[in-house]
């Protein structure tokens, strides 16, 4: 089994990507499944006072536990998101296997690495074009003036965005935390999937997160819906994503997270730093060992 086979069949924590775990879908689509939900079926409680959506920092790191109910399994991911520098990184553990992914939008590369596999295996680190990789959906993939661009933080988390009509549903308690609750009905045409999406953020004015008073951070997302394969066969899915230790990136401590390990050769990687020029006619060298 090649490393690319492993990547394509191992779930990633992004509920746009995880829909793909449910089934492999054809490029053509059907229509929204109105038996799952519609915008009109998402109705806030009466007389509720609207609380605006939180602003999400454009850099963050977070540990995510994904509970894939329909597959009776749990996956964990550490995500590192850096919009200003147009890059992302994730460490995923699934079935006891860890794999790392680097998202380099400047070079349009997705780098796959299996850190626990023997260094003798030449397939443990490979590269593919980011623009055609399914995993690009984790942090999103846009084109700005013809150049690849990572999504905004909110868009990468699939919270808000074009065509998403979120409604404030009031307050709740999740993981013992007072939260503000937002709900939307979403249809992803490329996956022919309709889903009810619930987002929970620390409650405005009623909870202080670890990173500072009044800073609202994601606590959990719940996604439940139905996707259709090429033959029109429905596949129900339900996922919970619980967020731990959400905080902004540290420009110094986290910088190495966006670098592949020293000494690791990744097949197919672009050469971004030219070999330095050395004299071609004559030179002297003194070496101390």
N, C-alpha and C positions, 0 to 999 in steps of 0.2 A: 504494500500500500504506500503510495507516494505521500509526501507531506501535504501536497495540495488537496489530495483526497481527504486527508484528515481535517484540513482547515474547512473544506466545504461542507463536511458533514457534522462538524462540531459546533454547537450553538454559541452565539455571542450575545452578550447582554445589551440589547437595544431592541425595543419591541418592534421596530421595523425589520430588523434582521431576524428576530426570533420567529416572526411569522413564517419566514422561509424554512424554519426548522420543522414546521408542521407538515409541509409537503413541498415538493418541487413543482412550481407552477409554470405554465407556458406563458409566452410573451403576450398573447391575446387575452382579453379579459371579458367578464360578464358585466353585471351591473351591481350596484349596492344591494346588499341583502337587508331589506327593510324589516325582516322578522327579528333581526338582531337589535337594530336601533335606527332611528333617524334623528335629525336635529329637533324635530317637533316632539319626540318622546323624551328628550332630556329637559325636564321641567324642574326648576328650583322650587324649594318650599315657598309658600306665600309670605309676602311681607318681609322677605330677607333683604338685609342691607348688603349691597355689593362690596366686596373687598378686592381691590385691583390685584392683578397678577404680580408676583414678585419679580424683581430684576435679578438676573442670574449673572454672576461674574464671568468675564470672558476668558478666564483661566480657572481650572479647578482640578482637583484630584478627589477620588471617591472610591470606596469599596462597596461593591454591589453584590447582594445575594439574590439570585434569580430562582424562584420556585416555579418550575414548569409543570403545572398541575396535570395537564393532559398526557405528559410523558412520565409522571411520577419520578421526578428527578430534580436535583438542585445543582446549579452552576454558580461559581463565584468569579468575579472580575474586579480587578483594580484598573480604573480608567484615569488617564492623564490627558487633559484637554488644554490646548494652547492655541487659541484663535489668533492672537497678535503675531505669533511666529508660524502660523499656518501648518500645525503639526499635531499629531496625537499618538498615544501609546496605550496599549492594554496588555494586562497579564491575566490570562484566563485559566482556571482549573476546572476540568470536566472529566469525570470517570478516573480521577486520580492523576490525570495527565495535565501538565502545565504547558501552555504555548503562549508565546509573546508575539505581538504585532506592532510594527512601527508604521505610521501613516505619514509619509513625506509628500506633502502636496507640492512642494517646490520642484521636486524631481518626478512627480507623478508615480511614485513607487510605493508598493505595499510589501514590507519585509516580514517574512514568517520565520520564526525561530523556535526550536524545541530545545530548551536549555538542559533538560534532564536526559537527553538522548546522547549516546556515545559520540564523542567528537570525531570518531573514525567514519561515521556515516556522512557522506557528502551531501545528503539531502536535508540535513537538520536545519539549514538556513537557506531559504530561497526567496526570490523576488518576482513579483508580477506587476503589471501596470495597475495602478490604483484605480484608474477610471473605469476599468472593466471588471474589477473584483467585487464579488458580492459583499465582502466585508467593508467596503467603502461606506455602506449604509450605517455603520456604527456611529461615525462622527459626521456623516453626510458628505456629499460631493457636489460642488457647484462649479460653474465656469464663470469667471469674472474677467472680461476683456480677453477671453481666450485662454486664461490661466486657471488651473485647478485651485479651488478654494474650499477650506473647511467651513462647515456651517457655523452660525452663531451658537452660543452655548444653549440658549432656549430651544433653538431648532434641533440641535444635536440630541437634546433630551426628549425631543418630540413633544414639547410643551408650547402650545400656541403655534403660530405660523399661518401661512396662506391657506385658506380653505378650512381652517379649524375653528369651529364656533364653540369655544369653551364657555361654560356657565358656572357661576359660583353657587355651590350647593350648601354652604354654611360651614359649621365647624364639626369636628369629630375628634376622636382619640385613636391614634395609631401607635403601636409600640409604647404605649403609656405617655405619648407626647400629644399635646394640644395642637391640632392642625387645622388649616384652611383647606377646604375640599373643592376641587374643580373637576367638572365632568364634561366630556365631549363624545360625540358619535363621529367616528372617522372611517372613511373608505379609502383604501389604498388601491388604486386602479392597477398598478403594475403587479400587485400580488393578488388581485381579486379578493380582497379581504375586507370585511366589515367588522368593526369592533367598538365596544363601549370602553372608553379610557377614563380612569379616575386618577387624578394626581392629588397628592397630599403634601403640603408644605407647612413648616412650623408656623403657628398661628400669629398673625400680626397683632402686636400689643399684648399677647397672652403666652408667649414662650420665648426664652432666650436660648439661642444655639450656642454651642461651644466656641464658635469663632467670634462671637461678639453679641452684645445686647441689640435686639431689634433686627439682626441679620436673618432673613428668612431663607431656609435651605430646604431641598427636597427630602422627604422622609420615606415616601413609598409611592409607587405607581401600580395600578391594577389594570390589566387588559384582558377582556373576555370577548370572544367573537367567533367568526366562522370564515374560513378560506375555502376556495374552490380550486380543484386541479383542472388540467386540460380537458378532462372528460366531463366536467361539471359535477364531480363528486365532492360533497362538502366535508370539511375537516374542522371540527370545533377545537378551539384552543383557549387556554386560560393561563395567565402568567402573573406572578407577583414579583415586583422588584423593590427590594428594601435597601435604602442607602445608609451607609455608615461612614462617619468621619469625613463628611463633605467639607472641603476647605479650599481656599485659593492656592495655586501653585506657589512654591517658594522658588524664586528665580535662581538661587544658587544650589540649594539642596536637591532640587528636583531636575536640574539641568541634565544630569547623566542619564535620567530615565529615557530621554529621547535619543540616546546613542546606543548603537549595538555594542555588545561586549567586546573588549579588546581581544584581538587575535582570532575573531570569528570571521570566516570567509563566507559571504553570501552569494550564491551562484546567480549571475545575471544582474548584479548591482551596477548602477552607473558610476563611472569614475568622475567624482566631483572635485577632486584636488589633484592637479597634475604633479607628476614626479619632478622634483627639483632638478634644475639643470646643473650638470657637473662638467668640469673641464674635459674635453675629449682628446686633447693632445698630450698633456703631461700634468701631473700633480704629485704632491708628496703627502703622506699620511702618517700620523703617529697614533698608535692605539695602546691604551692601557687596560689590562684585563685583571 
